[in-house]
Amino acid sequence: MNPETTALVMIEFQNDFTSEGGALHDAVKDSMSSTGMLDNARKALDAARAAGVTVIHSPISFAPGYHEITSHPYGILKGVVDSTAFVKGTWGAAIVEDVTPEGDDIVIEGKRGLDAFGSTNLDFILRSKGITTVALAGFLTNCCVESTMRSAYEKGFEVITLTDAVGATSAAEHENAITYDYPMFSKPTTVDAFVAQLQGASTTPDTSRTY
């Protein structure tokens, strides 16, 4: 793994998911605790920053009233609206302190749906920086992470999914996605394995130079 051409994309690590009192926290807290996903995400983030990996945060947010989407939402977006989650400018929409952006981290704007590529400039950022490998972490295992994974795969990126740094609304949904869907469109990887690859890359001598 080459850190210079790798990006870690952190999807929806926002208080409404991650934190006690968040609008959707009760739905994901069991999944989070079963894998220690927030601690694992922090570990991946620290290692990525240390190795020089591009770090990209992909939050979702809506103006009050959710006028950016249909007035008759269904499915997952209906759940967002009904719970009044991810309203721009609120505590719930803020990125959780554990993985808050810092330094050279990039925060993409405009995410209104499931796929982090869909309504943002994520693809432009990745290609302009020469990124060829994308590692994904966040929420939900079988929703926004999976949607982004599929798009990245079809766009020609090497895709790594950090299986113990993602969370879902149930263990069944989480396990099903990781077991059956992730291997079709990505390289499912634990955070420890991802960190080891980064650390190995940073200690490997550069033998590509000519003199």
C-alpha positions as CSV (number, residue, x, y, z in Angstrom):
1,M,0.0,0.0,0.0
2,N,1.4,3.4,-1.0
3,P,0.3,6.1,1.5
4,E,0.7,8.8,-1.2
5,T,-1.9,7.3,-3.4
6,T,-4.3,6.2,-0.6
7,A,-7.2,8.0,1.0
8,L,-9.2,7.1,4.1
9,V,-12.8,8.2,3.8
10,M,-14.7,8.6,7.1
11,I,-18.4,8.4,6.4
12,E,-20.9,10.1,8.7
13,F,-19.0,9.9,12.0
14,Q,-21.5,12.4,13.3
15,N,-23.1,12.8,16.8
16,D,-26.5,11.7,15.6
17,F,-25.0,8.3,15.0
18,T,-22.0,8.1,17.3
19,S,-23.0,9.8,20.6
20,E,-25.4,9.3,23.5
21,G,-28.4,11.6,22.8
22,G,-27.9,11.5,19.0
23,A,-31.1,11.1,17.0
24,L,-30.0,7.7,15.6
25,H,-27.6,6.5,18.2
26,D,-29.9,4.0,19.9
27,A,-30.2,2.3,16.5
28,V,-26.5,1.7,16.1
29,K,-25.0,1.6,19.6
30,D,-25.1,-2.2,19.9
31,S,-23.3,-2.6,16.6
32,M,-20.8,0.0,17.6
33,S,-20.0,-1.6,20.9
34,S,-19.8,-5.1,19.5
35,T,-16.7,-4.2,17.4
36,G,-15.4,-1.1,19.2
37,M,-15.8,0.6,15.9
38,L,-15.2,4.2,17.1
39,D,-12.0,3.3,18.8
40,N,-10.9,1.3,15.7
41,A,-11.8,4.2,13.5
42,R,-9.6,6.5,15.6
43,K,-6.8,4.0,15.4
44,A,-7.1,3.9,11.6
45,L,-7.3,7.7,11.4
46,D,-4.2,8.2,13.6
47,A,-2.2,5.7,11.5
48,A,-3.4,7.2,8.3
49,R,-2.3,10.7,9.3
50,A,1.1,9.5,10.6
51,A,1.7,7.7,7.2
52,G,0.7,10.7,5.1
53,V,-2.5,9.2,3.8
54,T,-5.1,11.7,2.5
55,V,-8.0,11.8,5.1
56,I,-11.4,12.8,3.9
57,H,-14.5,13.2,6.1
58,S,-17.9,12.7,4.4
59,P,-20.7,14.0,6.7
60,I,-24.3,14.3,5.6
61,S,-26.5,17.3,6.4
62,F,-29.7,19.0,5.5
63,A,-31.1,22.4,5.9
64,P,-34.0,22.7,8.4
65,G,-37.1,21.3,6.8
66,Y,-35.2,18.9,4.5
67,H,-36.1,20.8,1.4
68,E,-33.1,19.3,-0.5
69,I,-35.0,16.0,-0.8
70,T,-38.5,14.9,-1.7
71,S,-41.4,16.0,0.5
72,H,-42.4,12.3,0.6
73,P,-39.2,10.4,1.5
74,Y,-39.2,6.7,2.0
75,G,-36.7,4.1,3.1
76,I,-33.6,5.2,5.0
77,L,-34.2,8.9,4.2
78,K,-37.6,8.8,5.8
79,G,-35.9,7.5,9.0
80,V,-33.6,10.5,8.9
81,V,-36.5,13.0,8.4
82,D,-38.7,11.3,11.0
83,S,-36.0,11.5,13.6
84,T,-34.9,15.0,12.7
85,A,-31.3,13.9,12.2
86,F,-28.3,15.6,10.6
87,V,-29.8,19.1,10.5
88,K,-27.1,21.5,9.4
89,G,-25.5,23.6,12.1
90,T,-26.8,21.4,15.0
91,W,-24.8,19.3,17.5
92,G,-26.2,16.2,15.9
93,A,-24.8,16.9,12.5
94,A,-21.3,17.8,13.9
95,I,-18.5,15.3,13.4
96,V,-17.8,13.5,16.7
97,E,-14.9,14.8,18.7
98,D,-13.1,11.4,18.7
99,V,-12.4,11.8,14.9
100,T,-12.8,15.5,14.4
101,P,-11.0,16.9,11.3
102,E,-7.6,18.4,11.9
103,G,-4.5,19.5,10.0
104,D,-4.7,18.7,6.3
105,D,-7.9,16.6,6.6
106,I,-10.5,17.4,3.9
107,V,-14.2,17.7,4.7
108,I,-16.4,17.2,1.6
109,E,-19.7,19.1,1.4
110,G,-23.0,18.4,-0.3
111,K,-23.7,14.8,0.7
112,R,-27.5,14.5,0.8
113,G,-27.9,10.8,-0.1
114,L,-26.3,7.5,0.5
115,D,-23.3,7.4,-2.0
116,A,-20.5,9.8,-0.9
117,F,-19.8,10.3,-4.6
118,G,-23.3,11.1,-5.6
119,S,-23.8,14.8,-4.8
120,T,-20.2,15.8,-3.9
121,N,-16.8,16.5,-5.5
122,L,-15.3,13.4,-3.9
123,D,-14.3,11.9,-7.2
124,F,-12.6,15.1,-8.4
125,I,-10.7,15.4,-5.1
126,L,-9.4,11.8,-5.3
127,R,-8.4,12.0,-8.9
128,S,-6.8,15.4,-8.6
129,K,-4.6,14.1,-5.8
130,G,-3.7,11.0,-7.7
131,I,-5.5,8.6,-5.3
132,T,-5.9,5.0,-6.5
133,T,-6.7,3.3,-3.2
134,V,-9.8,4.2,-1.1
135,A,-10.3,2.8,2.4
136,L,-13.8,3.2,3.9
137,A,-15.1,3.5,7.4
138,G,-18.3,4.7,9.0
139,F,-22.1,4.4,8.9
140,L,-24.1,2.5,7.9
141,T,-22.3,-0.8,7.0
142,N,-25.0,-1.8,4.6
143,C,-26.1,1.6,3.4
144,C,-23.8,4.7,2.9
145,V,-20.6,2.7,3.3
146,E,-21.8,0.0,0.9
147,S,-23.1,2.5,-1.6
148,T,-19.8,4.4,-1.6
149,M,-17.9,1.1,-1.9
150,R,-19.8,0.0,-5.0
151,S,-19.3,3.4,-6.7
152,A,-15.6,3.5,-5.9
153,Y,-15.2,0.0,-7.3
154,E,-17.0,0.9,-10.5
155,K,-15.0,4.0,-10.9
156,G,-11.8,1.9,-10.9
157,F,-10.4,2.6,-7.4
158,E,-8.9,-0.2,-5.3
159,V,-11.4,-0.3,-2.4
160,I,-10.6,-1.4,1.1
161,T,-13.5,-1.7,3.6
162,L,-12.5,-1.6,7.3
163,T,-14.8,-4.2,8.6
164,D,-14.4,-3.4,12.3
165,A,-14.7,0.4,11.8
166,V,-18.2,0.3,10.3
167,G,-21.6,0.1,12.1
168,A,-25.2,-0.8,11.3
169,T,-28.6,-0.8,12.8
170,S,-28.4,-4.6,13.5
171,A,-25.9,-7.4,13.8
172,A,-27.6,-9.3,11.0
173,E,-27.4,-6.4,8.5
174,H,-23.8,-5.7,9.5
175,E,-22.7,-9.4,9.1
176,N,-24.6,-9.9,5.9
177,A,-23.0,-7.0,4.2
178,I,-19.5,-7.9,5.3
179,T,-19.9,-11.6,4.5
180,Y,-21.7,-11.4,1.2
181,D,-21.5,-7.9,-0.3
182,Y,-18.1,-6.5,0.7
183,P,-16.0,-9.2,-0.9
184,M,-17.7,-8.6,-4.3
185,F,-16.7,-4.9,-4.5
186,S,-13.8,-4.4,-2.1
187,K,-11.0,-6.0,-0.1
188,P,-12.5,-6.4,3.4
189,T,-9.8,-5.6,6.0
190,T,-9.5,-5.2,9.7
191,V,-8.2,-2.0,11.1
192,D,-5.1,-3.8,12.6
193,A,-4.3,-5.2,9.2
194,F,-4.8,-1.8,7.5
195,V,-2.5,-0.2,10.1
196,A,0.1,-2.9,9.7
197,Q,0.2,-2.3,5.9
198,L,0.6,1.4,6.4
199,Q,3.4,1.0,8.9
200,G,5.1,-1.5,6.6
201,A,4.8,0.9,3.7
202,S,6.4,3.7,5.7
203,T,9.4,1.6,6.7
204,T,10.1,0.0,3.3
205,P,13.1,1.6,1.6
206,D,12.4,3.4,-1.7
207,T,14.2,1.5,-4.3
208,S,12.6,3.2,-7.3
209,R,15.1,6.0,-7.6
210,T,17.7,6.1,-10.2
211,Y,21.0,8.0,-9.9
